[in-house]
Amino acid sequence: MERRKALKNIGLGSAALFSSSALFGALQSCSPSAPEVGWLPVFFTPAEAAQMEKICEAIAPKTSTPGATDAGVVNHLDQALKVLYKEKDSDYFRRGLAAFVKSYDDTQDTSFNKATTEQVTQVINDFMIGFENDDAKSKAYYASLQDENSEKSEEFLMTYFTVNVVPATFRSYFTSELVGETVMAYDPIPQVYEGCIPYEAGTKAWSSV
């Protein structure tokens, strides 16, 4: 898969919510207390990239299948934020990352740097469920999002980051070459196009790579 093409599919500007408790309850894994990145970021600082790897791994952790780190999700998002998105959107995302980490350190018993992936997953899960169920909070967020000239609060920035990093992680994960060719059903040389194939429970979804 060409990563440049996949970048175009990332919906960082959308507010799609992935807040199913069943989904996030299944996202469990462990991570080092001080994650490091083995690549050179072009948008994030190295410290921010390490924080992002921890968050994205909490959203799509390694189990019997590769995790977000294995699939190069943060490297992918780093490039997207640098070259494809408006400066305003990229700025919200970066400041939102800082707000997320600060909020984690202020409200949890364990600091973000020492937290396990499972602990970070739970915080994201709780936040998303709370946001979805609080009409006043969601209305205030969307009103602030539409008003580009308003001063953005820490709560807005954290919300912007969280509701965007979840779908962005999954989109990047499922359009990655690794997942598309080794986890999903993949036919490198399809012989016949079939537009509507009945889905059988328990079978793999077809790759779009």
ABEGO torsion letter per residue (X at the ends): XBAAAAAAABBAABABBBABAAAAAABBBBBBABBBBABBBAABBAAAAAAAAAAAAAABBBBABBBAAAAGAAAAAAAAAAAABBAAAAAAAAAAAAAAAAAAAAABABBAAABBAAAAAAAAAAAAAAAAABAAAAAAAAAAAABAABBBBAAAAAAAAAAAAAAAAAAAAAABAAAAAAABBBBABBABBBABBBBBBGBBBBBAX
